Amino acid sequence: MADTTDIAETFADTLMGFTLPGRNARGRMVRMDSVLEQVLSAHDYPAPITHLLGEALVLGALMGGLLKGEEAQMTMQAQTRSGIVSLLVCDYRAGAVRGYAEFDGERLARLGANPGLSALFGEGYLAITFETEGRQRYQGIVPLEGDSLAEACESYFGQSEQIPTLIRVASRAGAGGRTAAGLLVQHLPEGEEGRERLHVRMDHPDWEHVAVLAGSLSHEELLDRDLSLEAIAWRLFHEEKEVRVQPGAALSRGCRCTAAHYEAIIARFPSEEQEDMRGPDGRISVDCAFCSKTFALAI
């Protein structure tokens, strides 16, 4: 690997970026341990929802890690009117991740241990919103199709961004706690007159080569806590002339709820509506869906 930068190896709860200059490709890798537990512990989710939300948080970190700037944010929302999971939301901002899910527990219990994406959502959609440092927002919406959220996100990049993308996500729960990890790789060539059309780029020999190598990554390698992300990049791409590794943001649980935040929001409502919100004790109670806290506001 022709990158001589001396950096500490990356194991858990930190993003790692990399580029393959000779192949016009870029990628992100992440493995989540303690941060994943912190986010999931806010709710007593059953196993299928824990697995689903863990996958979503990894995807959020991978896609959000493509943005630059402390104020840039990625939000992913999967939603359906008829599915067992009616809403799944996660977002990423400068290393801070958060997410939650709304679902029908009785219907979920009848599905069994490992329900697929279609069983959980039925006919739904996936909306991914990127907000840049300068507050410019752009959003893509695609059908919630495929066997996993990762496949749906690949479809998003293909349909909305016209960028060939390969994503792999793995998760595991065991005696040592839950671990989830992922890899995202993209091909970014430029045509002579702007971007090449997607079908041309999908057949590009450089992308075919990168996709085959990246696709060989196993779930065991992704989840191996003793294997650094740099070591994974070396295993996958050691025959390349150059692999540039960029240390990414350290991850943290990113719920931004505070009493002051909610007081500022409530203050925007007319006084009459504020009075209607008050409980018998004269306080206004606000529940945070992300961290499952309740704030009793005396305003």
Number of C-alpha atoms within 10 A of each C-alpha: 15 12 10 9 9 6 10 9 13 20 21 24 21 21 23 26 24 19 19 19 13 11 21 15 21 21 24 27 29 29 31 26 19 17 22 26 16 15 22 24 13 14 15 9 17 12 12 18 22 22 20 19 24 27 22 28 28 28 28 25 32 26 22 26 26 17 19 13 12 11 13 21 26 26 21 25 18 24 22 18 13 12 20 20 25 18 17 21 21 23 27 29 25 22 21 20 24 27 25 24 21 15 17 12 13 9 12 19 11 9 14 8 11 10 13 15 19 16 15 23 23 19 16 20 17 21 18 22 17 22 18 17 14 9 11 9 13 11 14 15 17 19 15 25 20 15 12 16 21 22 17 21 25 19 24 22 18 18 15 13 13 18 23 24 24 24 23 23 25 21 21 15 12 7 5 8 11 19 24 25 28 24 26 22 25 21 24 18 17 12 10 7 6 8 13 16 12 15 12 8 21 19 12 15 11 16 23 16 13 22 20 12 13 22 15 10 16 12 16 12 17 24 24 15 15 10 16 19 27 21 15 18 23 14 15 17 16 14 11 15 13 16 23 16 23 15 16 19 17 14 23 21 19 20 16 11 16 11 14 11 10 18 17 11 10 18 11 9 11 9 11 8 10 15 14 9 14 16 11 6 8 13 16 20 14 16 13 14 17 20 21 12 13 13 18 18 16 12 13
